[in-house]
Amino acid sequence: MSDNFRWIGDGVTALEAQARLWIAQRLQGIPYDPPPGPAAQRVLHWMETDLLPRLQQTPQELHNLLHGLNGGYVPSGASGAPTRGRMEVLPTGRNFYSVDIRGIPTPTAWQVGSLAAERVVERYVQEQGDYPRSLGLSVWGTATMRTGGEDWAEALALLGVKPRWDGGRVVDFEITPVSVLGRPRVDVTLRISGFFRDAFPNLIALFDRAVQAVADLDEPGTENPLRAQVRADSQYWQQQGIPPQQAEERSRLRIFGSKPGAYGAGLQGLIEGQNWETEADLARAYLNWSSYAYRAEAEGQAAPEALQRQLAHLQIVLHNQDNREHDLLDSDDYYQFQGGMVAAVRTLQGREPQVYFGDHARPQNPKIRALSEEIDRVYRSRVINPKWIAGILRHGYKGAFEMAATLDYLFAYDATTHTVPDFMYAGLAQAYLLDPQVQAFLRAHNPWALRDMSERLLEAHQRGYWQEGATDWLPQLETLMLQAEAWLESR
């Protein structure tokens, strides 16, 4: 086998494929002669002396669980995902602690993040015929811990900045010249979660210093949109009567989040309680909850004007997912962060931005989809999948709750991003509420979910999100809602 890392499909190199075959056969006790070549020999030697022994210890999971429940000592180990090059996580089944924040982003995360950045740029160029100038990205702390900082690495790569490591720790960054980058830089605005703010102050400082350095580069605006926007914004703020130094500082703010000590994006309460009239109300809630700016030397200061100024010229809204253990309709956080940003951009600009969803489940081959494509994918593969519904019927009250939550999150994504077609509402009505078996399950185990789902579908029609084909189902949904309400009131 050649020592070259030639690609053989699905983002897997020939050397990786050979290594996987070797591991599989060794675990099964099958003799295997490794191919010649120094690269293969080095990798396979490391796998035999380090990786394989770690993998063979993974049955400790059950033993350590039972031992810990019995009051015994469970050894500690690092957290993270082995699929992200985090071999120190093995063997699993240990009492895991957090990560060394000084080592984020990891070299593996940089490889994935920089590749994902190029995929985003490529997708936008294919659709719009020009390079993107500005992008908004949501970054969560839990995903950062799992991946070693892929989202942060992608933001740096879009900006044209690369981390510098020393002994496995990030000590500084270096700016990639545009001539080497092969494209213009992208002005990146980050919306960080509250947990990320608390856990990774060093990354906030790193990105803020990178923004300041890129803004100071002597490059034309066509190659450095960040510098061009900083100069335009500084002039704008000075025209509004702000002193030059303060105007310059405000124009360089690129990291925003909720108020220190607060968490979330502010939309969940409005959606759950139907406590909003227009989409501008959702945008206003997002802006109010996200308007605190974070920098290397500041803990978070109110800067609503700066956030609005950034979102007013945003071209792309991006959110990434690093695994397939859940999807964007499993949690309200997805629509709050990504949907809230889209609603704010639409309200400020009067038009829709490009909305992308990054699938990093296979780190060798990150994929960029339009949000509408991702929602369609989840809808067909899980939401109305008869196998998933059959599985959820085994979980009683909680299973019904998950069905209702899925519908709520789908509706919320539609309210904020307008990416849910009418046929999905009709499909949910038929699969969840009008199917005799599922309806009987809901009546028996969770009539509250039956009432809430009926009410949510009626709300979708009343607000104009579900029009085509809705009249065929509305009378039955109204009857279901009233019957469930009457039964609950009679208890």
C-alpha positions as CSV (number, residue, x, y, z in Angstrom):
1,M,0.0,0.0,0.0
2,S,1.2,3.5,-0.8
3,D,2.1,5.8,2.1
4,N,0.1,8.6,0.4
5,F,-3.2,9.5,2.1
6,R,-5.3,9.0,-1.0
7,W,-9.1,9.3,-0.7
8,I,-11.2,6.2,-1.2
9,G,-14.7,7.6,-0.6
10,D,-16.8,9.1,2.2
11,G,-13.9,11.0,3.6
12,V,-11.8,7.9,4.5
13,T,-8.2,7.6,3.5
14,A,-6.6,4.4,2.4
15,L,-4.4,4.3,5.5
16,E,-7.5,4.8,7.7
17,A,-9.3,2.0,5.9
18,Q,-6.3,-0.3,6.4
19,A,-6.2,0.6,10.1
20,R,-9.9,-0.1,10.6
21,L,-9.5,-3.5,9.0
22,W,-6.6,-4.3,11.2
23,I,-8.5,-3.3,14.4
24,A,-11.6,-5.3,13.4
25,Q,-9.5,-8.4,12.7
26,R,-7.4,-8.0,15.9
27,L,-10.5,-7.6,18.0
28,Q,-11.9,-10.9,16.5
29,G,-8.5,-12.7,17.1
30,I,-7.8,-13.0,13.4
31,P,-4.1,-12.9,12.4
32,Y,-3.3,-10.0,10.1
33,D,-0.1,-9.0,8.4
34,P,0.2,-5.2,8.0
35,P,1.2,-3.9,4.6
36,P,4.7,-2.5,4.0
37,G,5.5,1.2,4.3
38,P,6.9,3.3,7.1
39,A,3.7,5.4,7.6
40,A,1.5,2.3,7.9
41,Q,4.0,0.7,10.2
42,R,4.1,3.7,12.5
43,V,0.3,4.0,12.7
44,L,-0.3,0.4,13.2
45,H,2.4,0.2,15.9
46,W,0.7,3.1,17.8
47,M,-2.7,1.4,17.4
48,E,-1.3,-2.0,18.7
49,T,0.5,-0.5,21.7
50,D,-1.9,2.3,22.7
51,L,-5.2,2.4,20.9
52,L,-6.1,-1.3,20.9
53,P,-5.5,-1.8,24.7
54,R,-7.7,1.2,25.4
55,L,-10.5,-0.2,23.2
56,Q,-10.2,-3.6,25.0
57,Q,-10.9,-1.9,28.3
58,T,-14.3,-0.5,27.3
59,P,-16.2,-3.3,28.9
60,Q,-15.3,-1.5,32.2
61,E,-18.4,0.7,31.6
62,L,-20.8,-1.7,33.2
63,H,-18.4,-2.7,36.0
64,N,-17.6,0.9,36.9
65,L,-21.3,1.8,36.8
66,L,-22.3,-0.9,39.2
67,H,-19.2,-0.2,41.4
68,G,-20.1,3.5,41.6
69,L,-23.7,2.8,42.5
70,N,-22.4,0.6,45.3
71,G,-20.4,3.5,46.7
72,G,-17.1,2.4,45.2
73,Y,-14.4,4.5,43.6
74,V,-14.7,5.1,39.8
75,P,-11.4,6.2,38.1
76,S,-11.5,9.6,36.4
77,G,-10.9,10.4,32.7
78,A,-11.3,13.1,30.1
79,S,-14.6,13.8,28.4
80,G,-15.1,14.1,24.7
81,A,-15.7,12.1,21.6
82,P,-13.1,9.5,20.5
83,T,-14.3,10.0,16.9
84,R,-12.8,13.5,17.1
85,G,-9.3,12.3,17.6
86,R,-9.7,12.3,21.4
87,M,-8.0,9.1,22.3
88,E,-7.4,10.2,25.8
89,V,-11.2,9.7,26.3
90,L,-10.6,5.9,26.1
91,P,-11.3,3.7,27.9
92,T,-14.9,4.9,28.4
93,G,-16.8,4.2,31.6
94,R,-14.8,6.5,33.8
95,N,-15.9,9.4,35.9
96,F,-15.2,12.0,33.3
97,Y,-14.2,15.5,34.0
98,S,-14.2,18.5,31.7
99,V,-11.6,19.5,29.1
100,D,-8.4,21.5,29.3
101,I,-9.7,24.7,27.9
102,R,-6.1,25.7,26.9
103,G,-6.0,22.9,24.3
104,I,-9.1,24.1,22.4
105,P,-9.4,24.1,19.5
106,T,-7.6,20.8,19.1
107,P,-5.6,20.1,15.9
108,T,-8.4,17.6,15.0
109,A,-11.1,20.2,15.5
110,W,-9.1,22.6,13.4
111,Q,-9.0,20.1,10.5
112,V,-12.8,19.6,10.7
113,G,-13.6,23.3,11.3
114,S,-11.4,24.6,8.5
115,L,-12.8,22.0,6.0
116,A,-16.4,23.0,7.1
117,A,-15.5,26.7,6.6
118,E,-14.5,26.0,3.0
119,R,-17.7,24.0,2.4
120,V,-19.8,26.9,3.6
121,V,-18.0,29.3,1.3
122,E,-18.3,26.9,-1.6
123,R,-22.1,26.4,-1.0
124,Y,-22.7,30.1,-0.9
125,V,-20.6,30.8,-4.0
126,Q,-22.6,28.1,-5.9
127,E,-25.9,29.6,-4.9
128,Q,-25.1,33.3,-5.1
129,G,-22.2,33.6,-7.5
130,D,-20.1,35.6,-5.1
131,Y,-18.1,35.2,-2.0
132,P,-19.9,35.7,1.3
133,R,-18.9,38.8,3.3
134,S,-20.6,38.2,6.6
135,L,-21.9,35.2,8.6
136,G,-23.5,34.6,11.9
137,L,-22.7,31.4,13.9
138,S,-24.2,30.1,17.2
139,V,-21.6,28.3,19.4
140,W,-22.6,26.1,22.4
141,G,-20.4,24.9,25.2
142,T,-21.5,21.3,25.3
143,A,-20.7,20.8,21.5
144,T,-17.3,22.5,22.1
145,M,-16.5,20.0,24.8
146,R,-17.5,17.0,22.6
147,T,-15.6,18.1,19.5
148,G,-12.7,20.0,21.0
149,G,-13.9,23.3,19.5
150,E,-14.9,22.6,15.9
151,D,-17.3,25.6,15.8
152,W,-14.7,27.9,17.1
153,A,-12.1,26.6,14.6
154,E,-14.6,27.1,11.8
155,A,-15.1,30.7,12.8
156,L,-11.3,31.3,12.9
157,A,-10.9,29.6,9.5
158,L,-13.6,31.8,7.9
159,L,-11.8,34.8,9.3
160,G,-8.5,33.5,7.9
161,V,-6.8,32.9,11.2
162,K,-5.1,29.7,12.4
163,P,-4.3,28.7,16.0
164,R,-0.8,28.0,17.1
165,W,-0.1,25.1,19.4
166,D,2.8,24.4,21.7
167,G,2.7,21.1,23.6
168,G,-0.9,20.5,22.8
169,R,-2.1,23.9,24.0
170,V,-3.1,27.0,22.0
171,V,-0.7,29.7,22.7
172,D,-1.4,32.2,20.0
173,F,-2.7,32.5,16.4
174,E,-1.3,33.3,13.0
175,I,-3.0,35.2,10.2
176,T,-3.2,33.5,6.8
177,P,-2.5,35.8,3.9
178,V,-5.4,36.2,1.5
179,S,-3.1,34.9,-1.3
180,V,-2.7,31.6,0.6
181,L,-6.3,31.6,1.8
182,G,-7.5,31.6,-1.8
183,R,-10.6,33.7,-1.1
184,P,-11.7,36.8,0.8
185,R,-12.0,36.7,4.6
186,V,-15.5,36.4,6.1
187,D,-16.7,38.8,8.8
188,V,-18.0,36.4,11.5
189,T,-20.4,37.4,14.2
190,L,-20.8,34.9,17.1
191,R,-23.7,34.3,19.4
192,I,-22.4,32.2,22.3
193,S,-24.4,30.3,24.8
194,G,-24.4,31.1,28.5
195,F,-22.6,27.9,29.3
196,F,-19.9,28.6,26.7
197,R,-19.4,32.1,28.1
198,D,-18.9,30.6,31.6
199,A,-16.6,27.7,30.5
200,F,-14.4,29.2,27.8
201,P,-13.3,32.7,28.6
202,N,-10.0,32.0,26.9
203,L,-11.7,31.3,23.6
204,I,-13.6,34.6,23.8
205,A,-10.2,36.3,24.3
206,L,-8.6,34.4,21.5
207,F,-11.3,35.3,18.9
208,D,-11.5,38.9,20.1
209,R,-7.8,39.3,19.6
210,A,-8.0,37.7,16.2
211,V,-10.8,40.2,15.2
212,Q,-8.7,43.1,16.3
213,A,-5.7,41.9,14.4
214,V,-7.6,41.2,11.2
215,A,-9.3,44.6,11.4
216,D,-5.9,46.2,11.6
217,L,-4.6,44.5,8.4
218,D,-3.7,46.8,5.5
219,E,-6.0,44.9,3.0
220,P,-8.6,46.2,0.6
221,G,-12.2,45.8,1.5
222,T,-12.9,43.3,-1.2
223,E,-10.4,40.9,0.5
224,N,-11.1,41.9,4.1
225,P,-14.8,42.6,4.7
226,L,-14.2,42.8,8.4
227,R,-11.8,45.7,8.1
228,A,-14.2,47.4,5.6
229,Q,-17.2,47.0,8.0
230,V,-15.2,48.2,11.0
231,R,-14.3,51.4,9.2
232,A,-17.8,52.0,7.9
233,D,-19.3,51.3,11.3
234,S,-16.8,53.5,13.1
235,Q,-17.7,56.4,10.8
236,Y,-21.4,55.7,11.3
237,W,-21.2,55.8,15.1
238,Q,-19.2,59.0,15.1
239,Q,-21.9,60.6,12.9
240,Q,-24.3,59.5,15.7
241,G,-22.3,61.6,18.1
242,I,-20.2,58.9,19.7
243,P,-16.5,59.8,20.5
244,P,-14.0,58.3,18.0
245,Q,-12.4,55.9,20.4
246,Q,-15.7,54.5,21.6
247,A,-17.0,54.4,18.1
248,E,-14.0,52.3,17.0
249,E,-14.4,49.9,19.9
250,R,-18.1,49.4,19.2
251,S,-17.4,48.7,15.6
252,R,-15.1,45.8,16.5
253,L,-17.6,43.9,18.6
254,R,-18.2,40.4,17.2
255,I,-19.0,38.2,20.2
256,F,-22.5,38.4,21.7
257,G,-24.5,36.5,24.2
258,S,-27.0,36.8,27.0
259,K,-26.6,38.9,30.1
260,P,-23.9,37.6,32.6
261,G,-25.6,35.0,34.7
262,A,-28.4,34.5,32.2
263,Y,-29.0,31.6,29.8
264,G,-31.0,31.0,26.6
265,A,-32.2,33.2,23.8
266,G,-35.6,34.3,25.1
267,L,-38.0,32.7,22.6
268,Q,-39.1,29.6,24.5
269,G,-41.6,31.4,26.8
270,L,-43.2,33.3,23.9
271,I,-43.7,30.2,21.7
272,E,-44.9,27.9,24.5
273,G,-47.4,30.5,25.8
274,Q,-48.5,31.8,22.4
275,N,-47.5,35.2,23.9
276,W,-46.6,37.0,20.7
277,E,-48.5,38.7,17.9
278,T,-46.0,39.2,15.0
279,E,-42.6,37.8,14.1
280,A,-41.1,41.2,15.1
281,D,-42.0,40.2,18.7
282,L,-39.8,37.1,18.4
283,A,-37.0,39.1,16.8
284,R,-37.2,41.7,19.6
285,A,-37.0,38.9,22.3
286,Y,-33.9,37.5,20.6
287,L,-32.2,40.9,20.4
288,N,-33.0,41.7,24.0
289,W,-31.5,38.4,25.2
290,S,-28.5,38.4,22.9
291,S,-27.3,42.0,23.1
292,Y,-24.4,41.7,25.6
293,A,-21.0,42.0,24.0
294,Y,-18.0,40.0,25.2
295,R,-14.4,40.8,24.7
296,A,-11.0,39.7,26.0
297,E,-11.0,42.2,28.8
298,A,-14.7,42.6,29.5
299,E,-17.3,40.2,31.1
300,G,-20.2,41.3,29.1
301,Q,-21.7,44.8,28.5
302,A,-25.0,45.8,27.0
303,A,-24.4,46.7,23.3
304,P,-27.8,46.3,21.6
305,E,-27.0,48.9,18.9
306,A,-23.8,47.0,18.0
307,L,-25.6,43.7,17.7
308,Q,-28.3,45.2,15.5
309,R,-25.7,46.9,13.3
310,Q,-24.0,43.5,12.8
311,L,-27.2,41.6,12.0
312,A,-28.4,44.4,9.7
313,H,-25.8,43.3,7.1
314,L,-25.6,39.6,7.8
315,Q,-25.7,37.3,4.7
316,I,-25.5,33.8,6.3
317,V,-27.0,32.3,9.4
318,L,-25.3,29.0,10.3
319,H,-25.7,26.4,13.0
320,N,-23.7,23.1,13.3
321,Q,-24.5,19.8,14.8
322,D,-21.7,17.4,15.6
323,N,-23.5,14.0,16.0
324,R,-26.6,12.1,15.0
325,E,-27.6,11.1,18.5
326,H,-30.3,13.9,18.3
327,D,-31.6,16.3,15.7
328,L,-32.8,19.9,15.4
329,L,-36.3,19.0,16.4
330,D,-35.2,17.3,19.6
331,S,-34.6,20.6,21.5
332,D,-35.9,24.1,21.7
333,D,-32.3,25.5,21.7
334,Y,-32.0,25.0,18.0
335,Y,-34.9,27.2,17.0
336,Q,-34.1,29.7,19.8
337,F,-30.5,30.3,18.6
338,Q,-30.7,29.8,14.9
339,G,-34.3,30.7,14.4
340,G,-34.1,33.7,16.6
341,M,-31.1,35.0,14.7
342,V,-32.9,34.5,11.4
343,A,-36.0,36.3,12.7
344,A,-33.9,39.2,13.9
345,V,-32.0,39.5,10.5
346,R,-35.3,39.4,8.6
347,T,-36.8,42.1,10.8
348,L,-33.8,44.3,10.5
349,Q,-33.1,43.8,6.8
350,G,-36.6,43.1,5.4
351,R,-35.3,40.0,3.6
352,E,-34.3,36.4,4.2
353,P,-30.6,35.5,4.8
354,Q,-29.1,32.3,3.6
355,V,-29.8,29.8,6.4
356,Y,-27.4,26.8,6.5
357,F,-27.2,23.8,8.8
358,G,-23.8,22.1,9.2
359,D,-23.7,18.3,9.6
360,H,-20.4,17.3,11.2
361,A,-21.5,13.8,12.2
362,R,-18.8,12.4,10.0
363,P,-15.9,14.7,10.7
364,Q,-13.9,13.6,7.7
365,N,-16.7,14.8,5.5
366,P,-18.7,17.7,7.0
367,K,-21.8,18.6,4.9
368,I,-23.6,21.9,4.6
369,R,-27.3,21.9,3.9
370,A,-29.9,24.5,3.6
371,L,-32.0,24.6,6.8
372,S,-35.1,23.6,4.7
373,E,-33.2,20.5,3.5
374,E,-32.2,19.5,7.0
375,I,-35.8,19.9,8.3
376,D,-37.1,17.9,5.4
377,R,-34.5,15.2,6.2
378,V,-35.4,15.0,9.9
379,Y,-39.2,15.1,9.1
380,R,-38.9,12.1,6.7
381,S,-36.3,10.0,8.6
382,R,-37.7,10.4,12.2
383,V,-40.8,12.6,12.7
384,I,-43.3,10.6,10.6
385,N,-41.2,7.5,10.4
386,P,-43.6,4.6,11.4
387,K,-40.7,2.8,13.1
388,W,-39.9,5.8,15.3
389,I,-43.6,6.3,16.2
390,A,-43.9,2.6,17.0
391,G,-40.9,3.0,19.3
392,I,-42.3,6.1,21.0
393,L,-45.5,4.3,21.8
394,R,-43.6,2.1,24.2
395,H,-42.8,5.0,26.4
396,G,-46.1,6.1,27.8
397,Y,-46.5,9.6,29.1
398,K,-42.9,10.6,28.1
399,G,-43.3,9.2,24.6
400,A,-46.4,11.4,24.1
401,F,-44.5,14.3,25.5
402,E,-41.7,13.8,22.9
403,M,-44.2,13.8,20.1
404,A,-45.8,17.1,21.3
405,A,-42.3,18.6,21.7
406,T,-41.3,17.6,18.2
407,L,-44.4,19.4,16.8
408,D,-43.7,22.5,19.0
409,Y,-40.2,22.8,17.7
410,L,-41.2,22.3,14.1
411,F,-43.8,25.1,14.5
412,A,-41.3,27.3,16.2
413,Y,-38.8,26.9,13.3
414,D,-41.5,27.8,10.9
415,A,-42.4,30.9,12.9
416,T,-38.8,32.1,13.0
417,T,-37.4,30.9,9.7
418,H,-40.4,30.1,7.3
419,T,-38.8,26.8,6.3
420,V,-41.7,24.4,7.0
421,P,-44.0,23.6,4.0
422,D,-47.7,22.9,4.5
423,F,-47.5,19.2,3.8
424,M,-45.5,18.7,7.0
425,Y,-48.4,20.0,9.2
426,A,-50.8,17.7,7.3
427,G,-48.4,14.8,7.7
428,L,-48.1,15.4,11.5
429,A,-51.9,15.7,11.8
430,Q,-52.4,12.3,10.1
431,A,-49.5,10.5,11.8
432,Y,-49.9,11.8,15.4
433,L,-53.5,12.8,15.9
434,L,-55.8,11.2,13.4
435,D,-54.2,7.7,13.3
436,P,-56.5,5.5,15.4
437,Q,-53.8,3.6,17.2
438,V,-51.7,6.7,18.0
439,Q,-54.8,8.7,19.1
440,A,-55.8,5.9,21.5
441,F,-52.3,5.9,22.9
442,L,-52.4,9.7,23.5
443,R,-55.9,9.5,25.1
444,A,-54.7,6.7,27.5
445,H,-51.3,8.0,28.4
446,N,-51.1,11.8,27.9
447,P,-54.3,13.7,27.0
448,W,-52.5,16.9,27.7
449,A,-50.3,16.2,24.8
450,L,-53.3,15.4,22.6
451,R,-54.9,18.7,23.5
452,D,-51.6,20.7,23.0
453,M,-50.8,19.2,19.6
454,S,-54.3,19.8,18.3
455,E,-54.1,23.4,19.6
456,R,-50.6,23.9,18.0
457,L,-51.8,22.7,14.6
458,L,-54.8,25.1,14.8
459,E,-52.5,27.9,15.8
460,A,-50.3,27.1,12.7
461,H,-53.3,27.6,10.5
462,Q,-54.5,30.7,12.3
463,R,-51.1,32.4,12.0
464,G,-50.9,31.6,8.3
465,Y,-48.2,28.9,8.4
466,W,-50.5,26.1,7.3
467,Q,-52.9,26.9,4.6
468,E,-52.8,24.4,1.7
469,G,-54.9,21.3,2.7
470,A,-55.6,22.6,6.2
471,T,-59.3,22.8,5.7
472,D,-59.5,19.0,5.3
473,W,-58.3,18.4,8.8
474,L,-59.4,21.4,10.8
475,P,-62.8,20.2,11.9
476,Q,-61.3,16.9,13.3
477,L,-58.6,18.8,15.1
478,E,-61.0,21.2,16.7
479,T,-63.1,18.2,17.8
480,L,-60.1,16.5,19.3
481,M,-59.0,19.6,21.1
482,L,-62.4,20.2,22.6
483,Q,-62.8,16.6,23.7
484,A,-59.4,16.6,25.4
485,E,-60.1,19.9,27.1
486,A,-63.5,18.6,28.3
487,W,-61.9,15.4,29.7
488,L,-59.2,17.3,31.5
489,E,-61.6,19.8,33.0
490,S,-63.8,17.0,34.3
491,R,-61.0,15.3,36.2
